[in-house]
């Protein structure tokens, strides 16, 4: 095995991807599988997508299972975790990738919409972190938890009010849990993507907004999902990022570095 293969290999590791049936989650699951991890694709509503992803991973020579996980429910996450441990034997890596958004203007946001977004994005991530960290502590093996944030967590972008608040909470929570669980050798970090167009956000990426985004992005383009892989694999690897915890890593083409 080469030096780089050894540094980033996830051979023998079990990785759980919450929200694995989505675009970002699916790309993450494939990347971790290519690094030799065994994958649990966590899905809530899109079982067929998750099963299709599992087949794709297996066709490429990897190992994966699909597991139903209601990420907004403590009981649902616990059941999902139990199923994963029963089938795969444990948990070493968790990627929390669920995310929903809404473009509703601030004065029109209802409490139900507010609660749904925060429950899915923030509460669900917290419940997942806590549930799987307990499993890692029980295993006494440490582990890596990677949360998915957003550049909107630091900058007040228009049209994503509640989403931005949920992601800002994820940044704070990531740092807090990193401090809390470091004695157990559990590393907690976050990846903070810039603009990676997907179905859930294409509706707000008008031509006018595209020009505005590119003007504020030094690299003057959108990101491609594959460009998140390097940061994710780095944070997942206990060798490559063994002393990294509490970090929020921007992958944004320079968006958060731009001022005037």
C-alpha positions, 0 to 999 in steps of 0.5 A, a space after each residue: 500500500 502506498 503512503 497516500 493510500 495508507 494515509 487516507 484508507 478507511 479499510 475496516 471502518 464502518 461509515 454512516 451517511 445520514 441523508 445518504 439518499 440525497 445528492 451530497 449524501 450519495 456522493 459522500 457515500 460513494 467516496 467513502 466506499 471507494 476509500 474501502 469503508 463499509 457504508 450504511 446509507 441512512 434514508 428517511 423517505 427515499 428508500 428507492 434512491 438509497 437502494 439504488 445507491 447501495 447497488 451502485 456501490 456494490 457494483 463498484 466493488 464496495 460494501 453497503 446497506 440501506 437503513 431507514 433513519 428518521 433523522 428528526 426523531 430520537 427514537 428513529 435514529 436510535 433504531 437506525 443505529 441499532 440496525 447498523 450495529 447489528 448488521 455491520 458490527 459498529 460505527 466509526 464514521 458518521 456524516 450528517 448530510 440531511 438538509 432542507 430549505 425554504 425561500 419564504 420571506 421572513 414575515 411570512 414564515 410560519 411556525 410549522 415551516 420554522 420547526 420543520 427546517 430546524 428539526 431536520 437540519 439542526 435538531 436531527 444533526 444533534 440527535 445523530 451526533 449524540 446517538 452515534 457518539 454514545 455508540 463510539 464511546 461504548 466501543 472505546 474506539 473513537 471515531 469521526 463525526 462530520 457535519 455539513 454546514 453552509 456558507 450561509 451559516 456565517 454570512 446573512 444570505 437572502 432567501 435562506 433565513 431559517 436554513 442559515 440559522 440552522 447551519 449557524 447552530 451546526 457550526 457552534 454545536 460542532 465546536 462544542 461537541 468537539 470539546 466535549 468528546 475529545 477525551 473519548 478520541 471522537 473528533 467532530 468537524 464540519 464541512 462548510 460548502 459554498 454554492 453547489 447547485 442541487 434540486 433543492 436550491 436551483 429554484 432560487 439560483 436565478 441568473 441575477 443571483 448567479 451573477 451576484 454569487 460569482 461576483 462574490 466568489 473569487 473562483 467565479 463559478 459554482 462548486 461540483 459535488 466531487 470537489 467536496 470529496 477531499 475535505 470529507 475523506 481527510 476528516 474521515 481518516 483517523 491518520 490524515 486528520 488525527 489532530 483535527 477537531 472542532 474545525 469548520 472547513 470552507 469549501 467555497 471557492 473563496 466565498 467566505 474570504 471575499 469582502 470588497 
